Amino acid sequence: MFNYYLGLALRSLKRNIVLTALMIAAVGVGIGASMTTLTVFRAMDNDPIPQKSRQLFAVQIDNWGPDSKSIVPGDMEHLQEQISYIDAIGLMDAKAAHRQAAMYKTGAALTPANPDVLPFQVQIRATYTDFFSMFQTPFQAGAPWSTDDDKNRADVAVITQKLNDKVFGGGNSVGKSINLDGHEFRVVGVLGVWAPTPQFYDLNNDQYGEGAELYIPFTRAIDGQMGSWGNNNCSGDPGQPGWEGRLHSECVWIQFWAELPAAADVAAYRAFLNNYAADQQRSGRFHWPAHTRIRDVREWLVYRHAVSDEVRILVLVSFSFLLVCLLNAMGLMLAKIMGRAGDIGVRRALGASRRAIFGQCLIEAGVVGFAGGLLGLALTALGLMGLRSLLSEEASRLTHFSPADISIAIVLAVLATTLAGLYPTWRAAQVQPAWQLKAQ
Amino acid sequence: MQFRPILSAMRRNKVGAILIAVQMAITLAILCNALFIIQQRVALSERPTGVDDEANVVVLDNQWVGNPPDQAARQEGDLAALRSLPGVQDAFATNSVPLTDSGSTEGISLHPDQKTASARAALYFGDEHAIASLGLKLIAGRNFNADEVTEKVGYTDLKSPAAIIITKGLADKLFPNANAVGQSIYDDFSKGQVPIIGVIDRLQVPWVSAGGWGSTFNDSSFIVPFHIVIPFPVLYVIHTQPGQAAAVIQAAPKKLFDISRARVIGKTRPMTALRTEIYKDDKGLVVILGIVCVALLAVTAFGIVGLTSYWVAQRRRQIGIRRALGATRNAIIQYFQTENLLIAGAGAAIGIALAVSLNLWMVSAFAMQRLNTGYALIGAVVVMLLGQAAVLWPALKAASIPPALATRAA
């Protein structure tokens, strides 16, 4: 039955090749445009760590108070996006979560052992050992540093595969030494490919970038007075001059993440944070009631507007465009079907039921949708290629087509075209055999 | 032209007419909003930085290996060497320049007892060479003197500047009715006043994104007389003689490596390259929206051609009868053109309403501005012209139907 209808549909489409081509082109162009932007949107809206995104929480503590001069404009909650060094240490010492890590972005000049190679800059993330287990970073060789290394401010480093290739020419480099600004660091681990997109744990710096090339203990970086290369916000009290002054200041420059596996842990951590802030109030540091917040990865990405306005606008525009294309295809289908009213009349007179006519025409619409979807896929590939040549390197990372997108494109095309075909098909089923035969 | 017969014919083809009208309405709504966004992004990416000649201002990132204790002296040596290069007019070191998307901001107060800052401004480090190296225009007061310039060791050094130079944009915000030169601002660190000694015409903040950080104080900046000594990359800004930028980009890193190899030199590029790079995504958005607009117009036009051709085919006999009864070819063409004008007119009316409400929604959801109604009108005209152009071919085909057709059997 289906095969017979399919054959009828193909024959009918072949009879009016120009209209058919126009319909397929309209659906294809619409699908191409909307899939191109949808791919970028999905990459931005991606869950970077799906297996744990409901268990990892970003921590916020208001250490500036309701009177502070400036929070980021538009922030209704009056909360800073990062925390101060005092609070980072306070929360690390409390160990109230299953796992926790304070972290910040820094950098250094790396001097290769080969004197002929010029020193180069590396992007560093200073953090705690829990970072690796919490975010499930894959290790190609070695392992994270130990909690003792955290405690002892050890000169140890975890490097990425890319840096390993660049400095050591690949291989197992565990135990080798790397020179950062004149200090030797021992490599304890080499990461495999790991680039969560967006880089949820620090959205201030290269959101879609490759992230740090090297990881060292937070305590070691603080000891070495390695300043933050990311966002430093000192709109509160700037404190005393010098590095010690910065550590004791209310400047915010550190990200803090906690792993809370169960709902009970989340509630307990909320209570702990409020107690912590209340303690700060009692000790005279805060002059306001506790104001804290934790958000899981998904909530954090929404809060920080991970999907840019530009992409939202593009998605809106391209889906409106798809709508226009479908209306267009619908008009053409209507014209095509009404042009065949005579045929349909004959078939009805010979005993075809309304339902059969309806099914035949709907399958015809589906075939157009399928062909449009295939054309749309080709156009999407072309569109994404175009985007890569137009956009910056960072934005270009968002233009990769996943296998899921292929099925989305085809399903969207067939579904949308069939939906657009419903009305013309219904009209076809309404054809009165007697009138058509009389008119002939 | 009589509308009655057209309207009654249309009533028999309601759905087709409605489909075309709705298509035209959506096309119009997208078209004028897209054109509006395109115009805004182009304007955004063409904003001046205040730098006189971006092609001849070269920016170089320099980072020392380790944290040498004599960093300040080394930096002065570097700059002296750069100034001695052929083709170089002047050079200085700073934390940031416009078009880099990275820098510092400060809230500026005039008095110690102020609860909220009077203005927000970008902070640039510089010395007596800053204005000449960036090619800025001093419009009031004077440049820094060498004896006003001190060392600032890292961002945690809370030393106060001896004096500051501010942009006209910031001056207008702080002192709307007075000359800013001779006034002073309040400094949180020293708990004292810092005098304003000069006003420059323009120096854009480092951040450029539409609606992002810096978009509300794009022309508010100030320069503090510090030699910046930080364990981060420092920017050397070099003003070259006209046409010498390429030669200096080659020579400058070589010269610096001759002095010392214990450094990392990132990129060396003219500010025109910074501009291209930072506005790349905005330009990309403009091109994509442009392509979508063209595709949209094409799809709508083909839709009109397709449906009208079908109508013509359906009414061949009627058209033949009209011709046989004395209607001229022009009358037939005019019939289809008027019919399309009526549909397009209805579509345009819905489209303008749709465009305005789409824009209002975007204003509330995104960092968008209110649509200039001129764009809606331009869009309406474009869509109606498009309809007329698209209907021409089927109308001509209709006009070529011979009157003799009426005498033949169907």
Interface residues (C-beta under 8 A of the other chain):
Chain A: L19 L22 A25 A26 V29 G30 A33 D67 K69 S70 V72 P73 G107 A109 T111 L118 P119 F120 Q121 D181 G182 Q225 M226 G227 W229 N232 S235 P238 Q240 P241 G242 W243 G245 R246 D309 E310 R312 I313 L314 L316 V317 S318 S320 F321 L323 V324 C325 L327 N328 M330 G331 L332 L334 A335 K336 M338 G339 G386 L387 L390 L391 S392 A395 Y423 R427 A439
Chain B: V15 G16 L19 I20 V22 Q23 I26 T27 A29 I30 N33 A34 I37 Q63 W64 V65 G66 N67 G107 K115 T116 A117 R120 G154 Y155 T156 D157 L158 K159 D188 F189 G211 W213 T216 I230 P231 F232 P233 F257 R261 A262 R263 V264 G266 E277 K280 D281 K283 G284 L285 V287 I288 L289 I291 V292 A295 L296 V299 T300 F302 G303 G306 L307 S309 Y310 W311 A313 Q314 M362 A365 F366 A367 M368 A410
